[in-house]
Amino acid sequence: MYNIHGLFAALAFSIGYYISTFYKGKFEIFLSLFISFISYLIIAFILAYVPPHVVLTPLIVIILMIIASIYFAKKENFTIDKKIKTSLSDIFFRSLLTITIFLIISSLPKYVPSNIAGIFSSFPTILLPLLLIIHFRHSNLQARTIIKNTPFGLSSVVIYSLVVYLSYAKIGILYGTIVSFVASLIYVVLQGKILKFFKLIK
């Protein structure tokens, strides 16, 4: 369940990065990293000492994700005007950074309490390398566009984590994973239809 707490910290990371993209200057990428990591760590270490609840924790985090999705839906999308082919160096950088973060997080249970390790299991490992490449090779505007569309998908991960928590002990890892994936897929489709029906998102 601390994994769901971690998704709240991941949302804080995204919002921190988004806010930082309004600064444009020589050290803008460094500033974005600093603010997003600080935002993540503050929320992560606060929630590490808040016991998760099987109902309230997912509900609160989903509500926060939906609020963020509705807010960001009204913000402008900035498309990539200049097409740049993904180079081998980009692929290498993303792979190296992703693997490094994964190895660090997977080793945390050996050195930190399980609650903190659980929260850090939701660190945006895939998102961060993508953001850095887009921000570096294009601009802060394109990085902002990626961030604004992140909360919508994160809410489905809450459902996935919750169903994993409820199903693994009862039906095993294989079937639990399948059920969790299907549940999160159904949720994200329904979420999109409902929000569009009420014209809360485009």
Buried (B, 14 or more C-beta within 10 A) or exposed (E): BBBBBBBBBBBBBBBBBBBBBEEEEEEBBEBBBEBBBEBBBEBBEBBBEEEBEEEEBBEBBBEBBBEBBBEBBEEEBBEEEEEEEEEEEBEEBBEEBBEEBEEEBEEBBEEBEEBBBBBBBBBBBEBBBBBBBBBEBBBBBBBBBBBBBBBBBBBBBBBBBBBBBBBBEEEEEEEBBEBBBEBBEEBBEEBBEEBEEEEBBE
